């Protein structure tokens, strides 16, 4: 599966947040879907969006939940220096 998350350029995140989000999201998706190869990309774009290619509708729904949980728990995994 290929998962792409775009974050609106108009709402910049702290330094290192894009990389940290990509890493944490990859980890959680691999845990939820251990049977396959998954490529996760997080980047800035014109708006916020989630694209899931190569998965079923149920997979996209679960990945949406994982993204929401990951975002809401950022205090647990995103450490700023």
PyMOL Python script that loads the backbone (N, CA, C, O; Angstrom):
from pymol import cmd

cmd.read_pdbstr("""\
ATOM      1  N   UNK A   1       0.825  -1.169   0.000  1.00  0.00           N
ATOM      2  CA  UNK A   1       0.000   0.000   0.000  1.00  0.00           C
ATOM      3  C   UNK A   1       0.879   1.245   0.000  1.00  0.00           C
ATOM      4  O   UNK A   1       1.957   1.263   0.595  1.00  0.00           O
ATOM      5  N   UNK A   2       0.414   2.254  -0.657  1.00  0.00           N
ATOM      6  CA  UNK A   2       1.098   3.550  -0.657  1.00  0.00           C
ATOM      7  C   UNK A   2       0.184   4.546   0.040  1.00  0.00           C
ATOM      8  O   UNK A   2      -0.962   4.744  -0.362  1.00  0.00           O
ATOM      9  N   UNK A   3       0.703   5.165   1.083  1.00  0.00           N
ATOM     10  CA  UNK A   3      -0.059   6.124   1.872  1.00  0.00           C
ATOM     11  C   UNK A   3       0.629   7.474   1.771  1.00  0.00           C
ATOM     12  O   UNK A   3       1.823   7.592   2.048  1.00  0.00           O
ATOM     13  N   UNK A   4      -0.122   8.489   1.375  1.00  0.00           N
ATOM     14  CA  UNK A   4       0.436   9.827   1.277  1.00  0.00           C
ATOM     15  C   UNK A   4      -0.422  10.780   2.099  1.00  0.00           C
ATOM     16  O   UNK A   4      -1.636  10.868   1.912  1.00  0.00           O
ATOM     17  N   UNK A   5       0.228  11.486   3.007  1.00  0.00           N
ATOM     18  CA  UNK A   5      -0.430  12.488   3.841  1.00  0.00           C
ATOM     19  C   UNK A   5       0.146  13.839   3.456  1.00  0.00           C
ATOM     20  O   UNK A   5       1.363  14.027   3.467  1.00  0.00           O
ATOM     21  N   UNK A   6      -0.720  14.773   3.116  1.00  0.00           N
ATOM     22  CA  UNK A   6      -0.251  16.120   2.831  1.00  0.00           C
ATOM     23  C   UNK A   6      -0.754  17.053   3.920  1.00  0.00           C
ATOM     24  O   UNK A   6      -1.879  16.928   4.403  1.00  0.00           O
ATOM     25  N   UNK A   7       0.105  17.988   4.292  1.00  0.00           N
ATOM     26  CA  UNK A   7      -0.190  18.979   5.320  1.00  0.00           C
ATOM     27  C   UNK A   7      -0.169  20.345   4.647  1.00  0.00           C
ATOM     28  O   UNK A   7       0.751  20.660   3.892  1.00  0.00           O
ATOM     29  N   UNK A   8      -1.180  21.145   4.924  1.00  0.00           N
ATOM     30  CA  UNK A   8      -1.280  22.467   4.308  1.00  0.00           C
ATOM     31  C   UNK A   8      -0.064  23.320   4.653  1.00  0.00           C
ATOM     32  O   UNK A   8       0.345  23.404   5.811  1.00  0.00           O
ATOM     33  N   UNK A   9       0.505  23.950   3.628  1.00  0.00           N
ATOM     34  CA  UNK A   9       1.651  24.848   3.828  1.00  0.00           C
ATOM     35  C   UNK A   9       1.300  26.018   4.732  1.00  0.00           C
ATOM     36  O   UNK A   9       2.174  26.602   5.373  1.00  0.00           O
ATOM     37  N   UNK A  10       0.021  26.355   4.778  1.00  0.00           N
ATOM     38  CA  UNK A  10      -0.413  27.503   5.573  1.00  0.00           C
ATOM     39  C   UNK A  10      -0.403  27.226   7.074  1.00  0.00           C
ATOM     40  O   UNK A  10      -0.550  28.144   7.882  1.00  0.00           O
ATOM     41  N   UNK A  11      -0.228  25.959   7.443  1.00  0.00           N
ATOM     42  CA  UNK A  11      -0.141  25.611   8.874  1.00  0.00           C
ATOM     43  C   UNK A  11       1.157  24.838   9.124  1.00  0.00           C
ATOM     44  O   UNK A  11       1.133  23.627   9.341  1.00  0.00           O
ATOM     45  N   UNK A  12       2.293  25.550   9.091  1.00  0.00           N
ATOM     46  CA  UNK A  12       3.579  24.871   9.250  1.00  0.00           C
ATOM     47  C   UNK A  12       3.713  24.218  10.625  1.00  0.00           C
ATOM     48  O   UNK A  12       3.206  24.718  11.629  1.00  0.00           O
ATOM     49  N   UNK A  13       4.404  23.103  10.632  1.00  0.00           N
ATOM     50  CA  UNK A  13       4.640  22.343  11.860  1.00  0.00           C
ATOM     51  C   UNK A  13       6.025  22.672  12.404  1.00  0.00           C
ATOM     52  O   UNK A  13       6.848  23.231  11.679  1.00  0.00           O
ATOM     53  N   UNK A  14       6.300  22.338  13.659  1.00  0.00           N
ATOM     54  CA  UNK A  14       7.639  22.562  14.211  1.00  0.00           C
ATOM     55  C   UNK A  14       8.704  21.791  13.426  1.00  0.00           C
ATOM     56  O   UNK A  14       8.402  20.812  12.743  1.00  0.00           O
ATOM     57  N   UNK A  15       9.936  22.243  13.535  1.00  0.00           N
ATOM     58  CA  UNK A  15      11.049  21.581  12.846  1.00  0.00           C
ATOM     59  C   UNK A  15      11.100  20.107  13.226  1.00  0.00           C
ATOM     60  O   UNK A  15      11.028  19.756  14.404  1.00  0.00           O
ATOM     61  N   UNK A  16      11.222  19.257  12.227  1.00  0.00           N
ATOM     62  CA  UNK A  16      11.331  17.820  12.445  1.00  0.00           C
ATOM     63  C   UNK A  16      10.006  17.091  12.551  1.00  0.00           C
ATOM     64  O   UNK A  16       9.985  15.863  12.627  1.00  0.00           O
ATOM     65  N   UNK A  17       8.904  17.819  12.559  1.00  0.00           N
ATOM     66  CA  UNK A  17       7.595  17.194  12.752  1.00  0.00           C
ATOM     67  C   UNK A  17       7.175  16.319  11.576  1.00  0.00           C
ATOM     68  O   UNK A  17       6.589  15.254  11.776  1.00  0.00           O
ATOM     69  N   UNK A  18       7.463  16.750  10.371  1.00  0.00           N
ATOM     70  CA  UNK A  18       7.085  15.961   9.190  1.00  0.00           C
ATOM     71  C   UNK A  18       7.777  14.599   9.235  1.00  0.00           C
ATOM     72  O   UNK A  18       7.138  13.569   9.020  1.00  0.00           O
ATOM     73  N   UNK A  19       9.076  14.593   9.512  1.00  0.00           N
ATOM     74  CA  UNK A  19       9.830  13.347   9.572  1.00  0.00           C
ATOM     75  C   UNK A  19       9.352  12.463  10.722  1.00  0.00           C
ATOM     76  O   UNK A  19       9.218  11.249  10.568  1.00  0.00           O
ATOM     77  N   UNK A  20       9.097  13.080  11.872  1.00  0.00           N
ATOM     78  CA  UNK A  20       8.626  12.322  13.033  1.00  0.00           C
ATOM     79  C   UNK A  20       7.243  11.727  12.781  1.00  0.00           C
ATOM     80  O   UNK A  20       6.982  10.585  13.158  1.00  0.00           O
ATOM     81  N   UNK A  21       6.358  12.495  12.148  1.00  0.00           N
ATOM     82  CA  UNK A  21       5.026  11.999  11.825  1.00  0.00           C
ATOM     83  C   UNK A  21       5.118  10.842  10.839  1.00  0.00           C
ATOM     84  O   UNK A  21       4.427   9.836  10.998  1.00  0.00           O
ATOM     85  N   UNK A  22       5.951  10.973   9.840  1.00  0.00           N
ATOM     86  CA  UNK A  22       6.135   9.905   8.860  1.00  0.00           C
ATOM     87  C   UNK A  22       6.621   8.624   9.531  1.00  0.00           C
ATOM     88  O   UNK A  22       6.115   7.539   9.247  1.00  0.00           O
ATOM     89  N   UNK A  23       7.596   8.752  10.414  1.00  0.00           N
ATOM     90  CA  UNK A  23       8.144   7.583  11.115  1.00  0.00           C
ATOM     91  C   UNK A  23       7.094   6.927  12.005  1.00  0.00           C
ATOM     92  O   UNK A  23       6.913   5.710  11.956  1.00  0.00           O
ATOM     93  N   UNK A  24       6.406   7.718  12.816  1.00  0.00           N
ATOM     94  CA  UNK A  24       5.413   7.170  13.742  1.00  0.00           C
ATOM     95  C   UNK A  24       4.236   6.545  12.997  1.00  0.00           C
ATOM     96  O   UNK A  24       3.750   5.479  13.375  1.00  0.00           O
ATOM     97  N   UNK A  25       3.784   7.209  11.941  1.00  0.00           N
ATOM     98  CA  UNK A  25       2.677   6.683  11.148  1.00  0.00           C
ATOM     99  C   UNK A  25       3.081   5.377  10.471  1.00  0.00           C
ATOM    100  O   UNK A  25       2.295   4.430  10.438  1.00  0.00           O
ATOM    101  N   UNK A  26       4.292   5.317   9.933  1.00  0.00           N
ATOM    102  CA  UNK A  26       4.791   4.078   9.313  1.00  0.00           C
ATOM    103  C   UNK A  26       4.793   2.935  10.320  1.00  0.00           C
ATOM    104  O   UNK A  26       4.363   1.822  10.019  1.00  0.00           O
ATOM    105  N   UNK A  27       5.282   3.229  11.516  1.00  0.00           N
ATOM    106  CA  UNK A  27       5.336   2.219  12.571  1.00  0.00           C
ATOM    107  C   UNK A  27       3.935   1.701  12.913  1.00  0.00           C
ATOM    108  O   UNK A  27       3.733   0.492  13.018  1.00  0.00           O
ATOM    109  N   UNK A  28       2.991   2.587  13.084  1.00  0.00           N
ATOM    110  CA  UNK A  28       1.631   2.190  13.457  1.00  0.00           C
ATOM    111  C   UNK A  28       0.919   1.447  12.333  1.00  0.00           C
ATOM    112  O   UNK A  28       0.165   0.508  12.590  1.00  0.00           O
ATOM    113  N   UNK A  29       1.152   1.858  11.096  1.00  0.00           N
ATOM    114  CA  UNK A  29       0.522   1.172   9.961  1.00  0.00           C
ATOM    115  C   UNK A  29       1.111  -0.222   9.801  1.00  0.00           C
ATOM    116  O   UNK A  29       0.380  -1.173   9.521  1.00  0.00           O
ATOM    117  N   UNK A  30       2.417  -0.356   9.973  1.00  0.00           N
ATOM    118  CA  UNK A  30       3.046  -1.675   9.885  1.00  0.00           C
ATOM    119  C   UNK A  30       2.499  -2.599  10.974  1.00  0.00           C
ATOM    120  O   UNK A  30       2.314  -3.793  10.741  1.00  0.00           O
ATOM    121  N   UNK A  31       2.242  -2.052  12.154  1.00  0.00           N
ATOM    122  CA  UNK A  31       1.680  -2.848  13.248  1.00  0.00           C
ATOM    123  C   UNK A  31       0.251  -3.283  12.924  1.00  0.00           C
ATOM    124  O   UNK A  31      -0.134  -4.415  13.220  1.00  0.00           O
ATOM    125  N   UNK A  32      -0.534  -2.395  12.319  1.00  0.00           N
ATOM    126  CA  UNK A  32      -1.931  -2.697  11.992  1.00  0.00           C
ATOM    127  C   UNK A  32      -2.075  -3.590  10.768  1.00  0.00           C
ATOM    128  O   UNK A  32      -3.028  -4.362  10.668  1.00  0.00           O
ATOM    129  N   UNK A  33      -1.125  -3.484   9.831  1.00  0.00           N
ATOM    130  CA  UNK A  33      -1.151  -4.263   8.593  1.00  0.00           C
ATOM    131  C   UNK A  33       0.188  -4.975   8.409  1.00  0.00           C
ATOM    132  O   UNK A  33       0.955  -4.605   7.520  1.00  0.00           O
ATOM    133  N   UNK A  34       0.489  -5.988   9.226  1.00  0.00           N
ATOM    134  CA  UNK A  34       1.811  -6.623   9.182  1.00  0.00           C
ATOM    135  C   UNK A  34       2.065  -7.479   7.941  1.00  0.00           C
ATOM    136  O   UNK A  34       3.198  -7.891   7.691  1.00  0.00           O
ATOM    137  N   UNK A  35       1.028  -7.744   7.176  1.00  0.00           N
ATOM    138  CA  UNK A  35       1.165  -8.679   6.068  1.00  0.00           C
ATOM    139  C   UNK A  35       1.731  -8.089   4.781  1.00  0.00           C
ATOM    140  O   UNK A  35       1.900  -8.831   3.813  1.00  0.00           O
ATOM    141  N   UNK A  36       2.028  -6.812   4.722  1.00  0.00           N
ATOM    142  CA  UNK A  36       2.461  -6.254   3.450  1.00  0.00           C
ATOM    143  C   UNK A  36       3.506  -5.173   3.559  1.00  0.00           C
ATOM    144  O   UNK A  36       3.894  -4.748   4.647  1.00  0.00           O
ATOM    145  N   UNK A  37       3.950  -4.740   2.392  1.00  0.00           N
ATOM    146  CA  UNK A  37       4.881  -3.614   2.271  1.00  0.00           C
ATOM    147  C   UNK A  37       4.055  -2.339   2.221  1.00  0.00           C
ATOM    148  O   UNK A  37       3.041  -2.268   1.527  1.00  0.00           O
ATOM    149  N   UNK A  38       4.496  -1.342   2.959  1.00  0.00           N
ATOM    150  CA  UNK A  38       3.772  -0.078   2.992  1.00  0.00           C
ATOM    151  C   UNK A  38       4.765   1.067   2.836  1.00  0.00           C
ATOM    152  O   UNK A  38       5.821   1.092   3.468  1.00  0.00           O
ATOM    153  N   UNK A  39       4.399   2.006   1.985  1.00  0.00           N
ATOM    154  CA  UNK A  39       5.225   3.194   1.796  1.00  0.00           C
ATOM    155  C   UNK A  39       4.418   4.393   2.282  1.00  0.00           C
ATOM    156  O   UNK A  39       3.346   4.689   1.755  1.00  0.00           O
ATOM    157  N   UNK A  40       4.945   5.072   3.287  1.00  0.00           N
ATOM    158  CA  UNK A  40       4.263   6.235   3.859  1.00  0.00           C
ATOM    159  C   UNK A  40       5.069   7.479   3.527  1.00  0.00           C
ATOM    160  O   UNK A  40       6.277   7.533   3.755  1.00  0.00           O
ATOM    161  N   UNK A  41       4.383   8.477   2.985  1.00  0.00           N
ATOM    162  CA  UNK A  41       5.029   9.751   2.684  1.00  0.00           C
ATOM    163  C   UNK A  41       4.193  10.862   3.306  1.00  0.00           C
ATOM    164  O   UNK A  41       2.974  10.900   3.141  1.00  0.00           O
ATOM    165  N   UNK A  42       4.853  11.758   4.018  1.00  0.00           N
ATOM    166  CA  UNK A  42       4.202  12.931   4.597  1.00  0.00           C
ATOM    167  C   UNK A  42       4.933  14.144   4.037  1.00  0.00           C
ATOM    168  O   UNK A  42       6.161  14.207   4.081  1.00  0.00           O
ATOM    169  N   UNK A  43       4.177  15.110   3.510  1.00  0.00           N
ATOM    170  CA  UNK A  43       4.802  16.288   2.916  1.00  0.00           C
ATOM    171  C   UNK A  43       3.855  17.477   2.975  1.00  0.00           C
ATOM    172  O   UNK A  43       2.657  17.334   3.220  1.00  0.00           O
ATOM    173  N   UNK A  44       4.427  18.650   2.743  1.00  0.00           N
ATOM    174  CA  UNK A  44       3.617  19.862   2.650  1.00  0.00           C
ATOM    175  C   UNK A  44       3.007  19.956   1.261  1.00  0.00           C
ATOM    176  O   UNK A  44       3.615  19.542   0.274  1.00  0.00           O
ATOM    177  N   UNK A  45       1.798  20.505   1.195  1.00  0.00           N
ATOM    178  CA  UNK A  45       1.111  20.714  -0.085  1.00  0.00           C
ATOM    179  C   UNK A  45       0.111  21.862   0.105  1.00  0.00           C
ATOM    180  O   UNK A  45       0.144  22.570   1.112  1.00  0.00           O
ATOM    181  N   UNK A  46      -0.753  22.027  -0.856  1.00  0.00           N
ATOM    182  CA  UNK A  46      -1.737  23.100  -0.816  1.00  0.00           C
ATOM    183  C   UNK A  46      -2.794  22.928   0.262  1.00  0.00           C
ATOM    184  O   UNK A  46      -3.369  23.912   0.726  1.00  0.00           O
ATOM    185  N   UNK A  47      -3.056  21.689   0.666  1.00  0.00           N
ATOM    186  CA  UNK A  47      -4.077  21.435   1.674  1.00  0.00           C
ATOM    187  C   UNK A  47      -3.838  20.114   2.381  1.00  0.00           C
ATOM    188  O   UNK A  47      -2.956  19.343   2.001  1.00  0.00           O
ATOM    189  N   UNK A  48      -4.625  19.863   3.404  1.00  0.00           N
ATOM    190  CA  UNK A  48      -4.538  18.604   4.135  1.00  0.00           C
ATOM    191  C   UNK A  48      -5.272  17.517   3.358  1.00  0.00           C
ATOM    192  O   UNK A  48      -6.387  17.724   2.877  1.00  0.00           O
ATOM    193  N   UNK A  49      -4.628  16.350   3.241  1.00  0.00           N
ATOM    194  CA  UNK A  49      -5.251  15.267   2.490  1.00  0.00           C
ATOM    195  C   UNK A  49      -4.614  13.940   2.876  1.00  0.00           C
ATOM    196  O   UNK A  49      -3.468  13.894   3.323  1.00  0.00           O
ATOM    197  N   UNK A  50      -5.367  12.871   2.699  1.00  0.00           N
ATOM    198  CA  UNK A  50      -4.874  11.511   2.879  1.00  0.00           C
ATOM    199  C   UNK A  50      -5.222  10.723   1.637  1.00  0.00           C
ATOM    200  O   UNK A  50      -6.381  10.688   1.222  1.00  0.00           O
ATOM    201  N   UNK A  51      -4.216  10.086   1.034  1.00  0.00           N
ATOM    202  CA  UNK A  51      -4.428   9.211  -0.111  1.00  0.00           C
ATOM    203  C   UNK A  51      -3.906   7.834   0.237  1.00  0.00           C
ATOM    204  O   UNK A  51      -2.808   7.689   0.775  1.00  0.00           O
ATOM    205  N   UNK A  52      -4.711   6.816  -0.077  1.00  0.00           N
ATOM    206  CA  UNK A  52      -4.302   5.430   0.136  1.00  0.00           C
ATOM    207  C   UNK A  52      -4.474   4.707  -1.186  1.00  0.00           C
ATOM    208  O   UNK A  52      -5.589   4.562  -1.686  1.00  0.00           O
ATOM    209  N   UNK A  53      -3.364   4.254  -1.750  1.00  0.00           N
ATOM    210  CA  UNK A  53      -3.392   3.535  -3.013  1.00  0.00           C
ATOM    211  C   UNK A  53      -3.043   2.072  -2.766  1.00  0.00           C
ATOM    212  O   UNK A  53      -2.114   1.764  -2.020  1.00  0.00           O
ATOM    213  N   UNK A  54      -3.791   1.180  -3.393  1.00  0.00           N
ATOM    214  CA  UNK A  54      -3.506  -0.232  -3.261  1.00  0.00           C
ATOM    215  C   UNK A  54      -4.157  -0.901  -2.073  1.00  0.00           C
ATOM    216  O   UNK A  54      -3.756  -1.997  -1.680  1.00  0.00           O
ATOM    217  N   UNK A  55      -5.145  -0.263  -1.502  1.00  0.00           N
ATOM    218  CA  UNK A  55      -5.844  -0.838  -0.360  1.00  0.00           C
ATOM    219  C   UNK A  55      -7.344  -0.811  -0.576  1.00  0.00           C
ATOM    220  O   UNK A  55      -7.845  -0.088  -1.436  1.00  0.00           O
ATOM    221  N   UNK A  56      -8.055  -1.603   0.208  1.00  0.00           N
ATOM    222  CA  UNK A  56      -9.515  -1.638   0.146  1.00  0.00           C
ATOM    223  C   UNK A  56     -10.097  -0.422   0.865  1.00  0.00           C
ATOM    224  O   UNK A  56      -9.384   0.283   1.580  1.00  0.00           O
ATOM    225  N   UNK A  57     -11.367  -0.188   0.677  1.00  0.00           N
ATOM    226  CA  UNK A  57     -12.060   0.926   1.344  1.00  0.00           C
ATOM    227  C   UNK A  57     -11.913   0.806   2.859  1.00  0.00           C
ATOM    228  O   UNK A  57     -11.704   1.806   3.546  1.00  0.00           O
ATOM    229  N   UNK A  58     -12.022  -0.410   3.376  1.00  0.00           N
ATOM    230  CA  UNK A  58     -11.877  -0.631   4.818  1.00  0.00           C
ATOM    231  C   UNK A  58     -10.467  -0.270   5.289  1.00  0.00           C
ATOM    232  O   UNK A  58     -10.285   0.232   6.398  1.00  0.00           O
ATOM    233  N   UNK A  59      -9.467  -0.531   4.431  1.00  0.00           N
ATOM    234  CA  UNK A  59      -8.088  -0.181   4.767  1.00  0.00           C
ATOM    235  C   UNK A  59      -7.939   1.327   4.915  1.00  0.00           C
ATOM    236  O   UNK A  59      -7.298   1.800   5.854  1.00  0.00           O
ATOM    237  N   UNK A  60      -8.528   2.087   3.991  1.00  0.00           N
ATOM    238  CA  UNK A  60      -8.434   3.542   4.066  1.00  0.00           C
ATOM    239  C   UNK A  60      -9.125   4.049   5.326  1.00  0.00           C
ATOM    240  O   UNK A  60      -8.637   4.966   5.986  1.00  0.00           O
ATOM    241  N   UNK A  61     -10.264   3.446   5.652  1.00  0.00           N
ATOM    242  CA  UNK A  61     -10.964   3.854   6.875  1.00  0.00           C
ATOM    243  C   UNK A  61     -10.096   3.598   8.104  1.00  0.00           C
ATOM    244  O   UNK A  61     -10.024   4.444   8.996  1.00  0.00           O
ATOM    245  N   UNK A  62      -9.436   2.442   8.161  1.00  0.00           N
ATOM    246  CA  UNK A  62      -8.569   2.115   9.301  1.00  0.00           C
ATOM    247  C   UNK A  62      -7.352   3.036   9.336  1.00  0.00           C
ATOM    248  O   UNK A  62      -6.941   3.473  10.411  1.00  0.00           O
ATOM    249  N   UNK A  63      -6.773   3.335   8.177  1.00  0.00           N
ATOM    250  CA  UNK A  63      -5.615   4.230   8.121  1.00  0.00           C
ATOM    251  C   UNK A  63      -6.017   5.642   8.545  1.00  0.00           C
ATOM    252  O   UNK A  63      -5.231   6.337   9.189  1.00  0.00           O
ATOM    253  N   UNK A  64      -7.213   6.069   8.200  1.00  0.00           N
ATOM    254  CA  UNK A  64      -7.721   7.368   8.656  1.00  0.00           C
ATOM    255  C   UNK A  64      -7.789   7.393  10.178  1.00  0.00           C
ATOM    256  O   UNK A  64      -7.406   8.384  10.799  1.00  0.00           O
ATOM    257  N   UNK A  65      -8.275   6.310  10.783  1.00  0.00           N
ATOM    258  CA  UNK A  65      -8.322   6.216  12.241  1.00  0.00           C
ATOM    259  C   UNK A  65      -6.912   6.255  12.840  1.00  0.00           C
ATOM    260  O   UNK A  65      -6.672   6.942  13.832  1.00  0.00           O
ATOM    261  N   UNK A  66      -5.990   5.517  12.233  1.00  0.00           N
ATOM    262  CA  UNK A  66      -4.608   5.486  12.724  1.00  0.00           C
ATOM    263  C   UNK A  66      -3.983   6.869  12.639  1.00  0.00           C
ATOM    264  O   UNK A  66      -3.300   7.298  13.569  1.00  0.00           O
ATOM    265  N   UNK A  67      -4.209   7.574  11.530  1.00  0.00           N
ATOM    266  CA  UNK A  67      -3.680   8.930  11.372  1.00  0.00           C
ATOM    267  C   UNK A  67      -4.249   9.852  12.444  1.00  0.00           C
ATOM    268  O   UNK A  67      -3.512  10.640  13.037  1.00  0.00           O
ATOM    269  N   UNK A  68      -5.539   9.762  12.696  1.00  0.00           N
ATOM    270  CA  UNK A  68      -6.177  10.586  13.722  1.00  0.00           C
ATOM    271  C   UNK A  68      -5.584  10.288  15.102  1.00  0.00           C
ATOM    272  O   UNK A  68      -5.265  11.208  15.856  1.00  0.00           O
ATOM    273  N   UNK A  69      -5.438   9.000  15.429  1.00  0.00           N
ATOM    274  CA  UNK A  69      -4.859   8.606  16.718  1.00  0.00           C
ATOM    275  C   UNK A  69      -3.411   9.088  16.835  1.00  0.00           C
ATOM    276  O   UNK A  69      -2.990   9.549  17.896  1.00  0.00           O
ATOM    277  N   UNK A  70      -2.662   8.981  15.752  1.00  0.00           N
ATOM    278  CA  UNK A  70      -1.265   9.405  15.743  1.00  0.00           C
ATOM    279  C   UNK A  70      -1.177  10.908  15.973  1.00  0.00           C
ATOM    280  O   UNK A  70      -0.377  11.369  16.787  1.00  0.00           O
ATOM    281  N   UNK A  71      -1.988  11.662  15.264  1.00  0.00           N
ATOM    282  CA  UNK A  71      -1.992  13.122  15.389  1.00  0.00           C
ATOM    283  C   UNK A  71      -2.362  13.542  16.808  1.00  0.00           C
ATOM    284  O   UNK A  71      -1.728  14.425  17.386  1.00  0.00           O
ATOM    285  N   UNK A  72      -3.400  12.901  17.370  1.00  0.00           N
ATOM    286  CA  UNK A  72      -3.872  13.270  18.708  1.00  0.00           C
ATOM    287  C   UNK A  72      -2.891  12.894  19.812  1.00  0.00           C
ATOM    288  O   UNK A  72      -2.924  13.476  20.896  1.00  0.00           O
ATOM    289  N   UNK A  73      -2.017  11.927  19.543  1.00  0.00           N
ATOM    290  CA  UNK A  73      -1.061  11.488  20.566  1.00  0.00           C
ATOM    291  C   UNK A  73       0.337  12.060  20.326  1.00  0.00           C
ATOM    292  O   UNK A  73       1.319  11.524  20.838  1.00  0.00           O
ATOM    293  N   UNK A  74       0.432  13.125  19.567  1.00  0.00           N
ATOM    294  CA  UNK A  74       1.736  13.708  19.228  1.00  0.00           C
ATOM    295  C   UNK A  74       2.561  14.061  20.458  1.00  0.00           C
ATOM    296  O   UNK A  74       3.790  14.013  20.405  1.00  0.00           O
ATOM    297  N   UNK A  75       1.918  14.413  21.555  1.00  0.00           N
ATOM    298  CA  UNK A  75       2.650  14.729  22.784  1.00  0.00           C
ATOM    299  C   UNK A  75       3.442  13.528  23.296  1.00  0.00           C
ATOM    300  O   UNK A  75       4.439  13.692  23.999  1.00  0.00           O
ATOM    301  N   UNK A  76       3.000  12.334  22.946  1.00  0.00           N
ATOM    302  CA  UNK A  76       3.667  11.110  23.393  1.00  0.00           C
ATOM    303  C   UNK A  76       4.900  10.743  22.555  1.00  0.00           C
ATOM    304  O   UNK A  76       5.865  10.193  23.086  1.00  0.00           O
ATOM    305  N   UNK A  77       4.873  11.045  21.249  1.00  0.00           N
ATOM    306  CA  UNK A  77       5.949  10.587  20.375  1.00  0.00           C
ATOM    307  C   UNK A  77       6.779  11.707  19.752  1.00  0.00           C
ATOM    308  O   UNK A  77       7.887  11.451  19.281  1.00  0.00           O
ATOM    309  N   UNK A  78       6.271  12.945  19.738  1.00  0.00           N
ATOM    310  CA  UNK A  78       7.048  14.041  19.143  1.00  0.00           C
ATOM    311  C   UNK A  78       7.761  14.810  20.223  1.00  0.00           C
ATOM    312  O   UNK A  78       7.131  15.468  21.051  1.00  0.00           O
ATOM    313  N   UNK A  79       9.073  14.729  20.215  1.00  0.00           N
ATOM    314  CA  UNK A  79       9.889  15.393  21.229  1.00  0.00           C
ATOM    315  C   UNK A  79      10.670  16.513  20.555  1.00  0.00           C
ATOM    316  O   UNK A  79      11.423  16.289  19.607  1.00  0.00           O
ATOM    317  N   UNK A  80      10.472  17.716  21.065  1.00  0.00           N
ATOM    318  CA  UNK A  80      11.224  18.862  20.537  1.00  0.00           C
ATOM    319  C   UNK A  80      12.417  19.126  21.424  1.00  0.00           C
ATOM    320  O   UNK A  80      12.378  18.915  22.636  1.00  0.00           O
ATOM    321  N   UNK A  81      13.465  19.584  20.802  1.00  0.00           N
ATOM    322  CA  UNK A  81      14.693  19.889  21.556  1.00  0.00           C
ATOM    323  C   UNK A  81      14.730  21.328  21.994  1.00  0.00           C
ATOM    324  O   UNK A  81      15.689  21.754  22.638  1.00  0.00           O
TER     325      UNK A  81
END
""", "prot")
cmd.dss("prot")
cmd.show_as("cartoon", "prot")
cmd.util.cbc("prot")
cmd.orient("prot")
